[in-house]
Structure formats: structure tokens, C-alpha cells
Amino acid sequence: MARGQLRADIDPESVVDQLWGACYHRLLIADLPLTEDFARTLVDNLVRGLR
């Protein structure tokens, strides 16, 4: 935010909740593994939305 790379109206706590919630959901659903590719996709999608 300080460098202007993220929107100023972002709530950092909700961002963490969104990332963790998606990962936790994968841990609870046995047929949907929590993989490095999934985590990378989550972060990529989230960062695009935060700009």
C-alpha cells in the first residue's frame, strides 16, 4: 500500500481470511488437495484484485 502497489481501501485482515479460508476449505474436502499450484493461483488471483 505504501508503494502504491495495492489499493488503499484494502482491509489486510480480510485478505488473510480469504487466503486462509480457501486453503482450509481444501484441507476439509478430501477430494480437493491443497497443492502448491492451487496456493499460487489463489495468491495470483488475489493480488490482481488488490491492485
mmCIF file of the N, C-alpha and C atoms, coordinates in Angstrom:
data_MODEL
# 
_entry.id   MODEL 
# 
loop_
_atom_site.group_PDB 
_atom_site.id 
_atom_site.type_symbol 
_atom_site.label_atom_id 
_atom_site.label_alt_id 
_atom_site.label_comp_id 
_atom_site.label_asym_id 
_atom_site.label_entity_id 
_atom_site.label_seq_id 
_atom_site.pdbx_PDB_ins_code 
_atom_site.Cartn_x 
_atom_site.Cartn_y 
_atom_site.Cartn_z 
_atom_site.occupancy 
_atom_site.B_iso_or_equiv 
_atom_site.pdbx_formal_charge 
_atom_site.auth_seq_id 
_atom_site.auth_comp_id 
_atom_site.auth_asym_id 
_atom_site.auth_atom_id 
_atom_site.pdbx_PDB_model_num 
ATOM 1   N N  . MET A 1 1  ? 0.826   -1.189  0.000  1.00 0.00 ? 1  MET A N  1 
ATOM 2   C CA . MET A 1 1  ? 0.000   0.000   0.000  1.00 0.00 ? 1  MET A CA 1 
ATOM 3   C C  . MET A 1 1  ? 0.875   1.260   0.000  1.00 0.00 ? 1  MET A C  1 
ATOM 4   N N  . ALA A 1 2  ? 1.910   1.255   0.818  1.00 0.00 ? 2  ALA A N  1 
ATOM 5   C CA . ALA A 1 2  ? 2.779   2.428   0.914  1.00 0.00 ? 2  ALA A CA 1 
ATOM 6   C C  . ALA A 1 2  ? 3.474   2.725   -0.409 1.00 0.00 ? 2  ALA A C  1 
ATOM 7   N N  . ARG A 1 3  ? 3.754   1.687   -1.206 1.00 0.00 ? 3  ARG A N  1 
ATOM 8   C CA . ARG A 1 3  ? 4.422   1.873   -2.502 1.00 0.00 ? 3  ARG A CA 1 
ATOM 9   C C  . ARG A 1 3  ? 3.423   2.072   -3.635 1.00 0.00 ? 3  ARG A C  1 
ATOM 10  N N  . GLY A 1 4  ? 2.139   2.069   -3.329 1.00 0.00 ? 4  GLY A N  1 
ATOM 11  C CA . GLY A 1 4  ? 1.130   2.273   -4.357 1.00 0.00 ? 4  GLY A CA 1 
ATOM 12  C C  . GLY A 1 4  ? 0.834   1.035   -5.191 1.00 0.00 ? 4  GLY A C  1 
ATOM 13  N N  . GLN A 1 5  ? 1.262   -0.144  -4.733 1.00 0.00 ? 5  GLN A N  1 
ATOM 14  C CA . GLN A 1 5  ? 1.042   -1.371  -5.486 1.00 0.00 ? 5  GLN A CA 1 
ATOM 15  C C  . GLN A 1 5  ? -0.306  -2.018  -5.160 1.00 0.00 ? 5  GLN A C  1 
ATOM 16  N N  . LEU A 1 6  ? -0.896  -1.620  -4.065 1.00 0.00 ? 6  LEU A N  1 
ATOM 17  C CA . LEU A 1 6  ? -2.207  -2.147  -3.659 1.00 0.00 ? 6  LEU A CA 1 
ATOM 18  C C  . LEU A 1 6  ? -3.157  -0.990  -3.405 1.00 0.00 ? 6  LEU A C  1 
ATOM 19  N N  . ARG A 1 7  ? -4.418  -1.245  -3.627 1.00 0.00 ? 7  ARG A N  1 
ATOM 20  C CA . ARG A 1 7  ? -5.429  -0.218  -3.364 1.00 0.00 ? 7  ARG A CA 1 
ATOM 21  C C  . ARG A 1 7  ? -5.405  0.198   -1.899 1.00 0.00 ? 7  ARG A C  1 
ATOM 22  N N  . ALA A 1 8  ? -5.697  1.442   -1.646 1.00 0.00 ? 8  ALA A N  1 
ATOM 23  C CA . ALA A 1 8  ? -5.663  1.973   -0.281 1.00 0.00 ? 8  ALA A CA 1 
ATOM 24  C C  . ALA A 1 8  ? -6.853  1.507   0.548  1.00 0.00 ? 8  ALA A C  1 
ATOM 25  N N  . ASP A 1 9  ? -7.924  1.067   -0.094 1.00 0.00 ? 9  ASP A N  1 
ATOM 26  C CA . ASP A 1 9  ? -9.127  0.688   0.647  1.00 0.00 ? 9  ASP A CA 1 
ATOM 27  C C  . ASP A 1 9  ? -9.168  -0.788  1.037  1.00 0.00 ? 9  ASP A C  1 
ATOM 28  N N  . ILE A 1 10 ? -8.059  -1.487  0.906  1.00 0.00 ? 10 ILE A N  1 
ATOM 29  C CA . ILE A 1 10 ? -8.000  -2.917  1.228  1.00 0.00 ? 10 ILE A CA 1 
ATOM 30  C C  . ILE A 1 10 ? -7.928  -3.125  2.736  1.00 0.00 ? 10 ILE A C  1 
ATOM 31  N N  . ASP A 1 11 ? -8.682  -4.085  3.225  1.00 0.00 ? 11 ASP A N  1 
ATOM 32  C CA . ASP A 1 11 ? -8.614  -4.496  4.628  1.00 0.00 ? 11 ASP A CA 1 
ATOM 33  C C  . ASP A 1 11 ? -7.689  -5.709  4.703  1.00 0.00 ? 11 ASP A C  1 
ATOM 34  N N  . PRO A 1 12 ? -6.459  -5.535  5.187  1.00 0.00 ? 12 PRO A N  1 
ATOM 35  C CA . PRO A 1 12 ? -5.491  -6.639  5.195  1.00 0.00 ? 12 PRO A CA 1 
ATOM 36  C C  . PRO A 1 12 ? -5.983  -7.877  5.938  1.00 0.00 ? 12 PRO A C  1 
ATOM 37  N N  . GLU A 1 13 ? -6.735  -7.694  6.995  1.00 0.00 ? 13 GLU A N  1 
ATOM 38  C CA . GLU A 1 13 ? -7.245  -8.839  7.756  1.00 0.00 ? 13 GLU A CA 1 
ATOM 39  C C  . GLU A 1 13 ? -8.194  -9.687  6.908  1.00 0.00 ? 13 GLU A C  1 
ATOM 40  N N  . SER A 1 14 ? -9.030  -9.045  6.119  1.00 0.00 ? 14 SER A N  1 
ATOM 41  C CA . SER A 1 14 ? -9.958  -9.812  5.271  1.00 0.00 ? 14 SER A CA 1 
ATOM 42  C C  . SER A 1 14 ? -9.202  -10.534 4.156  1.00 0.00 ? 14 SER A C  1 
ATOM 43  N N  . VAL A 1 15 ? -8.103  -9.953  3.690  1.00 0.00 ? 15 VAL A N  1 
ATOM 44  C CA . VAL A 1 15 ? -7.289  -10.603 2.667  1.00 0.00 ? 15 VAL A CA 1 
ATOM 45  C C  . VAL A 1 15 ? -6.708  -11.906 3.220  1.00 0.00 ? 15 VAL A C  1 
ATOM 46  N N  . VAL A 1 16 ? -6.187  -11.846 4.430  1.00 0.00 ? 16 VAL A N  1 
ATOM 47  C CA . VAL A 1 16 ? -5.636  -13.043 5.071  1.00 0.00 ? 16 VAL A CA 1 
ATOM 48  C C  . VAL A 1 16 ? -6.742  -14.075 5.264  1.00 0.00 ? 16 VAL A C  1 
ATOM 49  N N  . ASP A 1 17 ? -7.914  -13.642 5.689  1.00 0.00 ? 17 ASP A N  1 
ATOM 50  C CA . ASP A 1 17 ? -9.041  -14.558 5.878  1.00 0.00 ? 17 ASP A CA 1 
ATOM 51  C C  . ASP A 1 17 ? -9.427  -15.238 4.566  1.00 0.00 ? 17 ASP A C  1 
ATOM 52  N N  . GLN A 1 18 ? -9.412  -14.490 3.475  1.00 0.00 ? 18 GLN A N  1 
ATOM 53  C CA . GLN A 1 18 ? -9.765  -15.073 2.179  1.00 0.00 ? 18 GLN A CA 1 
ATOM 54  C C  . GLN A 1 18 ? -8.768  -16.144 1.762  1.00 0.00 ? 18 GLN A C  1 
ATOM 55  N N  . LEU A 1 19 ? -7.496  -15.855 1.922  1.00 0.00 ? 19 LEU A N  1 
ATOM 56  C CA . LEU A 1 19 ? -6.480  -16.844 1.563  1.00 0.00 ? 19 LEU A CA 1 
ATOM 57  C C  . LEU A 1 19 ? -6.569  -18.074 2.460  1.00 0.00 ? 19 LEU A C  1 
ATOM 58  N N  . TRP A 1 20 ? -6.610  -17.849 3.753  1.00 0.00 ? 20 TRP A N  1 
ATOM 59  C CA . TRP A 1 20 ? -6.641  -18.965 4.690  1.00 0.00 ? 20 TRP A CA 1 
ATOM 60  C C  . TRP A 1 20 ? -7.940  -19.753 4.541  1.00 0.00 ? 20 TRP A C  1 
ATOM 61  N N  . GLY A 1 21 ? -9.049  -19.081 4.339  1.00 0.00 ? 21 GLY A N  1 
ATOM 62  C CA . GLY A 1 21 ? -10.332 -19.770 4.190  1.00 0.00 ? 21 GLY A CA 1 
ATOM 63  C C  . GLY A 1 21 ? -10.335 -20.730 3.010  1.00 0.00 ? 21 GLY A C  1 
ATOM 64  N N  . ALA A 1 22 ? -9.782  -20.298 1.891  1.00 0.00 ? 22 ALA A N  1 
ATOM 65  C CA . ALA A 1 22 ? -9.718  -21.165 0.711  1.00 0.00 ? 22 ALA A CA 1 
ATOM 66  C C  . ALA A 1 22 ? -8.812  -22.370 0.968  1.00 0.00 ? 22 ALA A C  1 
ATOM 67  N N  . CYS A 1 23 ? -7.688  -22.140 1.623  1.00 0.00 ? 23 CYS A N  1 
ATOM 68  C CA . CYS A 1 23 ? -6.763  -23.248 1.926  1.00 0.00 ? 23 CYS A CA 1 
ATOM 69  C C  . CYS A 1 23 ? -7.393  -24.211 2.927  1.00 0.00 ? 23 CYS A C  1 
ATOM 70  N N  . TYR A 1 24 ? -8.027  -23.681 3.941  1.00 0.00 ? 24 TYR A N  1 
ATOM 71  C CA . TYR A 1 24 ? -8.659  -24.523 4.952  1.00 0.00 ? 24 TYR A CA 1 
ATOM 72  C C  . TYR A 1 24 ? -9.775  -25.360 4.332  1.00 0.00 ? 24 TYR A C  1 
ATOM 73  N N  . HIS A 1 25 ? -10.524 -24.758 3.428  1.00 0.00 ? 25 HIS A N  1 
ATOM 74  C CA . HIS A 1 25 ? -11.587 -25.487 2.739  1.00 0.00 ? 25 HIS A CA 1 
ATOM 75  C C  . HIS A 1 25 ? -11.006 -26.687 2.005  1.00 0.00 ? 25 HIS A C  1 
ATOM 76  N N  . ARG A 1 26 ? -9.876  -26.491 1.343  1.00 0.00 ? 26 ARG A N  1 
ATOM 77  C CA . ARG A 1 26 ? -9.230  -27.599 0.640  1.00 0.00 ? 26 ARG A CA 1 
ATOM 78  C C  . ARG A 1 26 ? -8.789  -28.690 1.611  1.00 0.00 ? 26 ARG A C  1 
ATOM 79  N N  . LEU A 1 27 ? -8.366  -28.313 2.789  1.00 0.00 ? 27 LEU A N  1 
ATOM 80  C CA . LEU A 1 27 ? -7.953  -29.309 3.782  1.00 0.00 ? 27 LEU A CA 1 
ATOM 81  C C  . LEU A 1 27 ? -9.140  -30.131 4.283  1.00 0.00 ? 27 LEU A C  1 
ATOM 82  N N  . LEU A 1 28 ? -10.320 -29.530 4.296  1.00 0.00 ? 28 LEU A N  1 
ATOM 83  C CA . LEU A 1 28 ? -11.521 -30.213 4.783  1.00 0.00 ? 28 LEU A CA 1 
ATOM 84  C C  . LEU A 1 28 ? -12.153 -31.125 3.736  1.00 0.00 ? 28 LEU A C  1 
ATOM 85  N N  . ILE A 1 29 ? -11.952 -30.833 2.464  1.00 0.00 ? 29 ILE A N  1 
ATOM 86  C CA . ILE A 1 29 ? -12.554 -31.604 1.385  1.00 0.00 ? 29 ILE A CA 1 
ATOM 87  C C  . ILE A 1 29 ? -11.504 -32.580 0.848  1.00 0.00 ? 29 ILE A C  1 
ATOM 88  N N  . ALA A 1 30 ? -11.701 -33.837 1.116  1.00 0.00 ? 30 ALA A N  1 
ATOM 89  C CA . ALA A 1 30 ? -10.672 -34.842 0.816  1.00 0.00 ? 30 ALA A CA 1 
ATOM 90  C C  . ALA A 1 30 ? -10.338 -34.975 -0.665 1.00 0.00 ? 30 ALA A C  1 
ATOM 91  N N  . ASP A 1 31 ? -11.290 -34.744 -1.555 1.00 0.00 ? 31 ASP A N  1 
ATOM 92  C CA . ASP A 1 31 ? -11.009 -34.942 -2.982 1.00 0.00 ? 31 ASP A CA 1 
ATOM 93  C C  . ASP A 1 31 ? -10.454 -33.692 -3.670 1.00 0.00 ? 31 ASP A C  1 
ATOM 94  N N  . LEU A 1 32 ? -10.233 -32.630 -2.920 1.00 0.00 ? 32 LEU A N  1 
ATOM 95  C CA . LEU A 1 32 ? -9.637  -31.408 -3.476 1.00 0.00 ? 32 LEU A CA 1 
ATOM 96  C C  . LEU A 1 32 ? -8.349  -31.106 -2.714 1.00 0.00 ? 32 LEU A C  1 
ATOM 97  N N  . PRO A 1 33 ? -7.208  -31.534 -3.237 1.00 0.00 ? 33 PRO A N  1 
ATOM 98  C CA . PRO A 1 33 ? -5.952  -31.374 -2.496 1.00 0.00 ? 33 PRO A CA 1 
ATOM 99  C C  . PRO A 1 33 ? -5.485  -29.920 -2.434 1.00 0.00 ? 33 PRO A C  1 
ATOM 100 N N  . LEU A 1 34 ? -4.802  -29.598 -1.376 1.00 0.00 ? 34 LEU A N  1 
ATOM 101 C CA . LEU A 1 34 ? -4.171  -28.294 -1.221 1.00 0.00 ? 34 LEU A CA 1 
ATOM 102 C C  . LEU A 1 34 ? -2.764  -28.418 -1.799 1.00 0.00 ? 34 LEU A C  1 
ATOM 103 N N  . THR A 1 35 ? -2.618  -27.938 -3.022 1.00 0.00 ? 35 THR A N  1 
ATOM 104 C CA . THR A 1 35 ? -1.339  -28.076 -3.719 1.00 0.00 ? 35 THR A CA 1 
ATOM 105 C C  . THR A 1 35 ? -0.645  -26.723 -3.829 1.00 0.00 ? 35 THR A C  1 
ATOM 106 N N  . GLU A 1 36 ? 0.616   -26.772 -4.190 1.00 0.00 ? 36 GLU A N  1 
ATOM 107 C CA . GLU A 1 36 ? 1.365   -25.542 -4.402 1.00 0.00 ? 36 GLU A CA 1 
ATOM 108 C C  . GLU A 1 36 ? 0.773   -24.751 -5.569 1.00 0.00 ? 36 GLU A C  1 
ATOM 109 N N  . ASP A 1 37 ? 0.342   -25.446 -6.606 1.00 0.00 ? 37 ASP A N  1 
ATOM 110 C CA . ASP A 1 37 ? -0.283  -24.765 -7.747 1.00 0.00 ? 37 ASP A CA 1 
ATOM 111 C C  . ASP A 1 37 ? -1.566  -24.049 -7.337 1.00 0.00 ? 37 ASP A C  1 
ATOM 112 N N  . PHE A 1 38 ? -2.367  -24.692 -6.500 1.00 0.00 ? 38 PHE A N  1 
ATOM 113 C CA . PHE A 1 38 ? -3.601  -24.065 -6.021 1.00 0.00 ? 38 PHE A CA 1 
ATOM 114 C C  . PHE A 1 38 ? -3.274  -22.814 -5.213 1.00 0.00 ? 38 PHE A C  1 
ATOM 115 N N  . ALA A 1 39 ? -2.309  -22.911 -4.315 1.00 0.00 ? 39 ALA A N  1 
ATOM 116 C CA . ALA A 1 39 ? -1.919  -21.771 -3.485 1.00 0.00 ? 39 ALA A CA 1 
ATOM 117 C C  . ALA A 1 39 ? -1.387  -20.629 -4.352 1.00 0.00 ? 39 ALA A C  1 
ATOM 118 N N  . ARG A 1 40 ? -0.587  -20.966 -5.352 1.00 0.00 ? 40 ARG A N  1 
ATOM 119 C CA . ARG A 1 40 ? -0.051  -19.945 -6.257 1.00 0.00 ? 40 ARG A CA 1 
ATOM 120 C C  . ARG A 1 40 ? -1.181  -19.254 -7.016 1.00 0.00 ? 40 ARG A C  1 
ATOM 121 N N  . THR A 1 41 ? -2.148  -20.030 -7.481 1.00 0.00 ? 41 THR A N  1 
ATOM 122 C CA . THR A 1 41 ? -3.284  -19.460 -8.197 1.00 0.00 ? 41 THR A CA 1 
ATOM 123 C C  . THR A 1 41 ? -4.090  -18.531 -7.289 1.00 0.00 ? 41 THR A C  1 
ATOM 124 N N  . LEU A 1 42 ? -4.302  -18.940 -6.052 1.00 0.00 ? 42 LEU A N  1 
ATOM 125 C CA . LEU A 1 42 ? -5.015  -18.081 -5.100 1.00 0.00 ? 42 LEU A CA 1 
ATOM 126 C C  . LEU A 1 42 ? -4.322  -16.734 -4.941 1.00 0.00 ? 42 LEU A C  1 
ATOM 127 N N  . VAL A 1 43 ? -3.031  -16.782 -4.711 1.00 0.00 ? 43 VAL A N  1 
ATOM 128 C CA . VAL A 1 43 ? -2.270  -15.550 -4.496 1.00 0.00 ? 43 VAL A CA 1 
ATOM 129 C C  . VAL A 1 43 ? -2.275  -14.692 -5.757 1.00 0.00 ? 43 VAL A C  1 
ATOM 130 N N  . ASP A 1 44 ? -2.080  -15.298 -6.914 1.00 0.00 ? 44 ASP A N  1 
ATOM 131 C CA . ASP A 1 44 ? -2.102  -14.538 -8.168 1.00 0.00 ? 44 ASP A CA 1 
ATOM 132 C C  . ASP A 1 44 ? -3.450  -13.849 -8.374 1.00 0.00 ? 44 ASP A C  1 
ATOM 133 N N  . ASN A 1 45 ? -4.525  -14.582 -8.175 1.00 0.00 ? 45 ASN A N  1 
ATOM 134 C CA . ASN A 1 45 ? -5.870  -14.002 -8.339 1.00 0.00 ? 45 ASN A CA 1 
ATOM 135 C C  . ASN A 1 45 ? -6.118  -12.884 -7.333 1.00 0.00 ? 45 ASN A C  1 
ATOM 136 N N  . LEU A 1 46 ? -5.704  -13.104 -6.118 1.00 0.00 ? 46 LEU A N  1 
ATOM 137 C CA . LEU A 1 46 ? -5.938  -12.113 -5.080 1.00 0.00 ? 46 LEU A CA 1 
ATOM 138 C C  . LEU A 1 46 ? -5.141  -10.840 -5.340 1.00 0.00 ? 46 LEU A C  1 
ATOM 139 N N  . VAL A 1 47 ? -3.890  -10.988 -5.715 1.00 0.00 ? 47 VAL A N  1 
ATOM 140 C CA . VAL A 1 47 ? -3.049  -9.814  -5.963 1.00 0.00 ? 47 VAL A CA 1 
ATOM 141 C C  . VAL A 1 47 ? -3.610  -8.993  -7.127 1.00 0.00 ? 47 VAL A C  1 
ATOM 142 N N  . ARG A 1 48 ? -4.082  -9.662  -8.164 1.00 0.00 ? 48 ARG A N  1 
ATOM 143 C CA . ARG A 1 48 ? -4.690  -8.923  -9.288 1.00 0.00 ? 48 ARG A CA 1 
ATOM 144 C C  . ARG A 1 48 ? -5.892  -8.110  -8.820 1.00 0.00 ? 48 ARG A C  1 
ATOM 145 N N  . GLY A 1 49 ? -6.666  -8.658  -7.907 1.00 0.00 ? 49 GLY A N  1 
ATOM 146 C CA . GLY A 1 49 ? -7.830  -7.949  -7.405 1.00 0.00 ? 49 GLY A CA 1 
ATOM 147 C C  . GLY A 1 49 ? -7.499  -6.818  -6.440 1.00 0.00 ? 49 GLY A C  1 
ATOM 148 N N  . LEU A 1 50 ? -6.331  -6.870  -5.851 1.00 0.00 ? 50 LEU A N  1 
ATOM 149 C CA . LEU A 1 50 ? -5.939  -5.855  -4.878 1.00 0.00 ? 50 LEU A CA 1 
ATOM 150 C C  . LEU A 1 50 ? -5.283  -4.635  -5.512 1.00 0.00 ? 50 LEU A C  1 
ATOM 151 N N  . ARG A 1 51 ? -4.917  -4.748  -6.778 1.00 0.00 ? 51 ARG A N  1 
ATOM 152 C CA . ARG A 1 51 ? -4.230  -3.629  -7.435 1.00 0.00 ? 51 ARG A CA 1 
ATOM 153 C C  . ARG A 1 51 ? -5.167  -2.532  -7.843 1.00 0.00 ? 51 ARG A C  1 
# 
